[in-house]
Amino acid sequence: MPPKKVSDSQKAVLAKARESRDSSVAQYNIASTLSVSQEDLSDLKTQITLLELALKKSEETCARLLKELDAANSKIAELKLELQAEHDHFKSTYQSLRTEHHAQQHSDKQKQVLAETISQLKETTEIQLQKQRELEKSAAMTESEMKQVEFANSQLQAELLSNIQLFSKELALSKEMLRKSQAALKGSKSEIYNLKQKCSHSAKKQENAVRRAKSKVVKESTTFYLLQKGVYSKEV
């Protein structure tokens, strides 16, 4: 603390003390000087107390900021784990889609084979009908031979009808499998779209969280309070 300015009255008292050399005046000056020194000491103790309070407040603020930073880092780690989980789910869905696609290709091949088989059966039917017409035209056949021909023809027709029914059932089953595969493919495409939307939303959510955390830390680290509990701090 700078030394106080000596007033005119004090100068006069000092001058009078020098002139009279009175012991009682000298004792008064010593007591006055001691009182001033005690006041300065009290002011210094008060300033030390204020500085200690400001230091404690700064330490508490620093601890709080470190805790918030740890919380922000934990949140970022959680968001990264969620993003990885979404990525793994997307990968699994993609593999399922490929499997459905292969199944559809297999179904298409089976459908093509069934179509070729039906075509062959039609050709066989035409051949059998042609044979039947030739047999009918043969007037020299005996009755027993005609019966044998009719029996063989009925067996062929029964066998042909059975084959046609069998292949019709297989064709219907193939159509049903194709329909299910198409429905599954459509559902998989919709799920992939939803997963892409979730991934994009998760990335934006993570960016917003990081941006808010950084903005909060920057704001708190750059904000300066003039008063600490109603008292000006040493920094002010």
MODELLER restraints for C-alpha pairs under 7 A, 6 or more apart:
rsr = mdl.restraints
at = mdl.atoms
rsr.add(forms.Gaussian(group=physical.xy_distance, feature=features.Distance(at['CA:17:A'], at['CA:25:A']), mean=6.32, stdev=0.5))
rsr.add(forms.Gaussian(group=physical.xy_distance, feature=features.Distance(at['CA:17:A'], at['CA:26:A']), mean=6.78, stdev=0.5))
rsr.add(forms.Gaussian(group=physical.xy_distance, feature=features.Distance(at['CA:51:A'], at['CA:233:A']), mean=6.99, stdev=0.5))
rsr.add(forms.Gaussian(group=physical.xy_distance, feature=features.Distance(at['CA:51:A'], at['CA:234:A']), mean=6.58, stdev=0.5))
rsr.add(forms.Gaussian(group=physical.xy_distance, feature=features.Distance(at['CA:54:A'], at['CA:228:A']), mean=6.93, stdev=0.5))
rsr.add(forms.Gaussian(group=physical.xy_distance, feature=features.Distance(at['CA:54:A'], at['CA:233:A']), mean=6.25, stdev=0.5))
rsr.add(forms.Gaussian(group=physical.xy_distance, feature=features.Distance(at['CA:72:A'], at['CA:213:A']), mean=6.32, stdev=0.5))
rsr.add(forms.Gaussian(group=physical.xy_distance, feature=features.Distance(at['CA:76:A'], at['CA:206:A']), mean=6.68, stdev=0.5))
rsr.add(forms.Gaussian(group=physical.xy_distance, feature=features.Distance(at['CA:79:A'], at['CA:206:A']), mean=6.16, stdev=0.5))
rsr.add(forms.Gaussian(group=physical.xy_distance, feature=features.Distance(at['CA:83:A'], at['CA:199:A']), mean=6.56, stdev=0.5))
rsr.add(forms.Gaussian(group=physical.xy_distance, feature=features.Distance(at['CA:83:A'], at['CA:202:A']), mean=6.57, stdev=0.5))
rsr.add(forms.Gaussian(group=physical.xy_distance, feature=features.Distance(at['CA:86:A'], at['CA:199:A']), mean=6.57, stdev=0.5))
rsr.add(forms.Gaussian(group=physical.xy_distance, feature=features.Distance(at['CA:90:A'], at['CA:192:A']), mean=6.73, stdev=0.5))
rsr.add(forms.Gaussian(group=physical.xy_distance, feature=features.Distance(at['CA:90:A'], at['CA:195:A']), mean=6.38, stdev=0.5))
rsr.add(forms.Gaussian(group=physical.xy_distance, feature=features.Distance(at['CA:97:A'], at['CA:185:A']), mean=6.53, stdev=0.5))
rsr.add(forms.Gaussian(group=physical.xy_distance, feature=features.Distance(at['CA:97:A'], at['CA:188:A']), mean=6.22, stdev=0.5))
rsr.add(forms.Gaussian(group=physical.xy_distance, feature=features.Distance(at['CA:100:A'], at['CA:181:A']), mean=6.28, stdev=0.5))
rsr.add(forms.Gaussian(group=physical.xy_distance, feature=features.Distance(at['CA:100:A'], at['CA:185:A']), mean=6.76, stdev=0.5))
rsr.add(forms.Gaussian(group=physical.xy_distance, feature=features.Distance(at['CA:104:A'], at['CA:178:A']), mean=6.31, stdev=0.5))
rsr.add(forms.Gaussian(group=physical.xy_distance, feature=features.Distance(at['CA:104:A'], at['CA:181:A']), mean=6.05, stdev=0.5))
rsr.add(forms.Gaussian(group=physical.xy_distance, feature=features.Distance(at['CA:107:A'], at['CA:174:A']), mean=6.39, stdev=0.5))
rsr.add(forms.Gaussian(group=physical.xy_distance, feature=features.Distance(at['CA:107:A'], at['CA:178:A']), mean=6.48, stdev=0.5))
rsr.add(forms.Gaussian(group=physical.xy_distance, feature=features.Distance(at['CA:111:A'], at['CA:171:A']), mean=6.88, stdev=0.5))
rsr.add(forms.Gaussian(group=physical.xy_distance, feature=features.Distance(at['CA:111:A'], at['CA:174:A']), mean=6.59, stdev=0.5))
rsr.add(forms.Gaussian(group=physical.xy_distance, feature=features.Distance(at['CA:114:A'], at['CA:167:A']), mean=6.97, stdev=0.5))
rsr.add(forms.Gaussian(group=physical.xy_distance, feature=features.Distance(at['CA:114:A'], at['CA:171:A']), mean=6.89, stdev=0.5))
rsr.add(forms.Gaussian(group=physical.xy_distance, feature=features.Distance(at['CA:226:A'], at['CA:232:A']), mean=6.10, stdev=0.5))
rsr.add(forms.Gaussian(group=physical.xy_distance, feature=features.Distance(at['CA:226:A'], at['CA:236:A']), mean=6.01, stdev=0.5))
rsr.add(forms.Gaussian(group=physical.xy_distance, feature=features.Distance(at['CA:227:A'], at['CA:233:A']), mean=6.51, stdev=0.5))
